[in-house]
């Protein structure tokens, strides 16, 4: 027999009397998590306490802290998760719980999140098992949402998913609930929705013909000086790893140059770098397709050589892994660059083990 366990994130969502009445049965348990300063409860909680008795567990934080209740709820889920008869429900509008829920569902646990949507009341939730959604639908959605004209408003996003681009291809199949499908795509990191605005993490993928055309247009307005400046940025070991940092570097050292007569924007330069496969950006992180310049690699090698000459033989790293970690620390380079420097040191008999 399945027993329902409800974890109420009272800081995020306060259930009404009607909602709780609909959820409570003869065996369920309620864990009420509330903040350090949340001491006043609606009168109906007295009736709830009287009705379920010791099956109501009240957990109050001693101090206020960001996301503290999330950790408390995660702890209690872990504590109770060995009991296969339990079905967990997190009552909260906080989507931050969803990655944990997805992981536990994939592990065979019965768990879901209950939220209040569009001012409707809560209902007893059924487990949303994301891996039952057809991967082909997800693939179609990814293609549709990787284009330049992707919608930035939630309602337009829903309309696109319903259109012939995604759901329309499977019109004769059993399609998932559109809201659940949107939430699934969000949990995969395709985008984030704040109120009604959609912000994408998926990079824009243009067709080869469009890409070549745009690349030629940008190349024509890039001056030789600007091109050289861009190359200098990405030949350094400390090149930006975050999209925000990359934009700052471009704004300060490329588009501000006096010969930027065509008024290239930061996004123009980033698009150019993506089209030339110099970089790729996903979820705000920048990955580089080009290695650091050989002169800089030689400088790093010489610096490491000097450091090793000063270090007592007994104090030197004892394994390849430790050497690579030390090189990264000495010259502030990436792991792959540290491996190249290590190989060069070893080739020249500078490595003693």
N, C-alpha and C positions, 0 to 999 in steps of 0.2 A: 504493500500500500504506500502510495506517495504522500509524503508529508511536506507541506509548503512552509518555507521559512522566508519571512519578509524583512528586508533590511531597509529601514526608513532613513534617508538622508534628510533630516528635518531642517538643516540649514538651507538646503536647496529647494525642497518641495514639501509643503505642509498638506497632508491628506485631509479631506473633509470627512465628516461623519458618514455620509452616504458611501463614499469610496471605501472606507474601512469596513463598513457593514457588508459590502459586496465581496470583500476579500476574505474575511474571517470565516473559518469553519471550525469543526470540533477538535482538530488536531494541530492546526497551524501554530507557529510561534512568530512573535514580532520582536525585532531588535530595533529599538528606538534610539538613534544616534543624534545627539543635539549638542550645540555649542556651549562654551563655558558660561555665556551670559543668557542662554535661552532657558529661563526658569518658569515662564508662564505658558500654560497650555489651555486650549479650549476645554470647557467643562465636559464635553462628551468623552474625553480621555478617561474620566473617572469610570464611566460605564464600560469602556473598553477594558480597563484594568480589572474591573469586577467580573467581566464576562470570561476573560481568558486566564486571569489569575497569574500563576507563576510562569505562564507561557509568554508574558510580556517582560522583556529585558530592556532596561533603560541604561544606556551608556552615555555619560556626559563627559566632554573634554574638560580637563582641568585648566587648560590655557588655550587661547585662540591662536590658530596658525593656519596658513594657506594649505588647503587640500588635506588637512589633518584627518577629517572624517573619512576621506577616501582610503587612507591607510588603515584606519580602525576597521572599516567594513571589510577590506581585503584580508585583514588578519583573522576575523571571525569566519569568513568563508573558508580560508585555509584550515582553520581549526576544526570545522565541521565537515569538510569535504570528503572524508573517508566513508561517511554514511551514504551508501548508494540509493537509499530510499528518499533522500531529501531533494526537493526542488527549490532552488534559491531564486528570489526575486529582489532586485535592487530597485527601490522606488525613488527615482531621482530624474531630473531633466539633464543631468550632467553627462555628456557623451564621453567624458574621460574614462568612464568605467568600461566602455565598449571593447577596447583591445583585450582587457582581462577576460571579459565575457566570451569573446571569440575564441581565445586560447582554451578556456575551460570547456566550451562547447565542443571544440575539436578533440578534446581529451575525453569526451564522453559524459561530461557533467551536465546536469539539468540546471540551467541558469539563464536568466534574461533580465532586462531592465524595463521597468514600467514607468512611462512618462505621461504627463498631461499635455495633450496636444490641442491647439486651437480652442482652448477653454473648455474642452470636453472633460468628463469625469474619467477616472481611472477604471480600467477593466482588468479582470484576472488575465494575466498575460500567458500566451503560449510561447514556448521556447522558439526563438528565431534562430534557425540553424543555417548560417550563411553559406556553408559549403553545399547546400542543396540547390542554390541558385545556379542556373546553367552557366558554365564558364564562357560559352559562346556569346551570351548576352553581355557579359562583362567585357569581353573582347570588342564587341560592337560599340559599346558605350565608350571604351577607351579611345577607339578610333574617332568617334564623333566628337569627343571632348578634347582631342589633340589638334583641333583646327583653329585657325585664326579667329573665326567668327563665333566662337563658343559663347553661350549665354552667361551673363554676369548676374542675372536675377533668378531666384529660386523657381518662380512660376514658369519662366521661359526654359529653365533647365528641365523641369518636369515635362513641358510640352515637347522638347527635343527628344527625351527618352521615349515618350509615347509615339513619336513620329515614325516614319518609315526607316529612319536611320538606325533604330534599335528595336523597339517592341514590334514595329511594323513588319520586320523580317520574320517574326515568329507569331504572326496573327492567329494561326490555327493551333497554337500550343497553349498549355496552361502557364500563363505569365505570372510572375510574383507581384505582390502589392507594390505599387509605384513608390510609396513612401519608404517601405522597407528596402526596396532596391536602391533608392537614393542614399539611404543610411548605410547600406552595405558598401556602395562606392566610396562614401566618405570614410568608412572604416578602413578601406584599402589605401587611403591616402591620395585619392585622385583630386580631392578638393576639400575645402572647409566651408561651412555655411554659417555665417553670422547674421542672425535675424533673417533677412531675405537676400543678403548679398553672398555671392559665390566667389571664392578665391581659389584659384587652381594651383596645384603642385605639379600637374602633368606638363611637360614641355610641349611647345607647339611643334607639330611635325608637318612641314609643308611638303607638297609633291615635289619630285625631282626637278620638274620644269620650272615651277614657281621659285624653288630654292635657288636654282641657277640664275634666274632673272634678277631676284633680289640681291644675290651676292654680287653680280656684275654691277648693279646700280650703286651699291654701297662702295665697292672697290673703286669705282670711277671718281667718287668724291673724297676718298681718303687721300690726303697728301702723303708724300714719301716720309715726311717728318712724323706724321701721326701714325703711319704704319710701323715705323721703327720704334716709336714709343710703345705701341701695343706689344710688339715683339719683346721689348725689354721687360715689360711687366710680367710676361709669362715665361721668361727664361730664368726668373729668380726662384730661389728655393722657398722664400717666404711669400709666394704668391697667394692671393686671398682664397680661402676655402669656403667662405660663405657668400651668398649672392649679394647681401647688403654691403659687405666689405668690398666686393668686386666693383659694385656701382660707385662706391666712394672713391676708389682708386681711379676709375675711369673718369669720373667727374673732375677730379683734382689734377690729373696729369695728361688727359687726352682731349676731351671736348672743350677744354678751356683754352687750348692753344690758339694763337692769333690767326693761324692759317686755316682754322675751321670755318671757312667762308660759307659752306653749305649748311651750317648750323646742325651738324649731326647731333642727335640726342644720345643719352646714355643707352637707351634701349636699342637704338640703331647699331651701336657698337657691339652690344651683347648679341643681337641677332646675327650680326656679321660673324662673330666668333663661333656661334653655334652652327651657322651654315658652312663655315670653313672647317668644322669639326675640330676646332682648337679646344673648345670646352663643351661640356654638357652640364645641365642644371636640373636637379631633381629635388623637390621639397626643400628648396633654399640652400642646398649644398652644391658646390662647384667641383666637378671632376675634370682634370686636364688630360688631353689626348697627346700633348707634346711634352717631351722630356725637357729638363732644364738644359741650358746651353753647356757645351763641352768646356769652354773657358771657366765657367763657374764651377763645374765639376772638378776641374783641375785645381782650382783655388781651395775647394773643400778638401781635396785629397792632400794638398800641401799642408793645410792647417791640421788635419788629423795626424799627419806624419810628424809634425812638430810636437804635437801633444804627446804622442806615443814615445818620442825621444826623451821627453821630460819625465815620463812615468816610470817608476821602478818596475822592473820585470815582474815582481811578485804581485804588484798592484794592478796589472793589466787584466782586462776581461779574460775569462777562461773558456768561453764557448762562443760559437758563431753568433748565437742569439744575443748574448751580452755585448759582443762587439758592435753589432748593428744598432742596439739600443743606445750604446755609448756614443756612436757616431751621430745618431739623430740628435742627441743632446748637445754634442760639441758644436755642430754646424747648423742646427735647426733645419734639417731637411726631411723629406718624406721617407717612408720605409723603403720604397723601390730605389731611391737615390742612395740611401745608406747601404743597400746591398751592392750597388755598383761601386761605391767607394771601398767597401770591404773587399770586394773581388780584386780591385786594383791594388790595394795594400797587400793582399795575400800574394798576388802575382809578382810583386816587387819585393817579396820576402820581408815585409814590414810587420807581419803578424807572427807573434811568438806565442805558442801554446804548449 
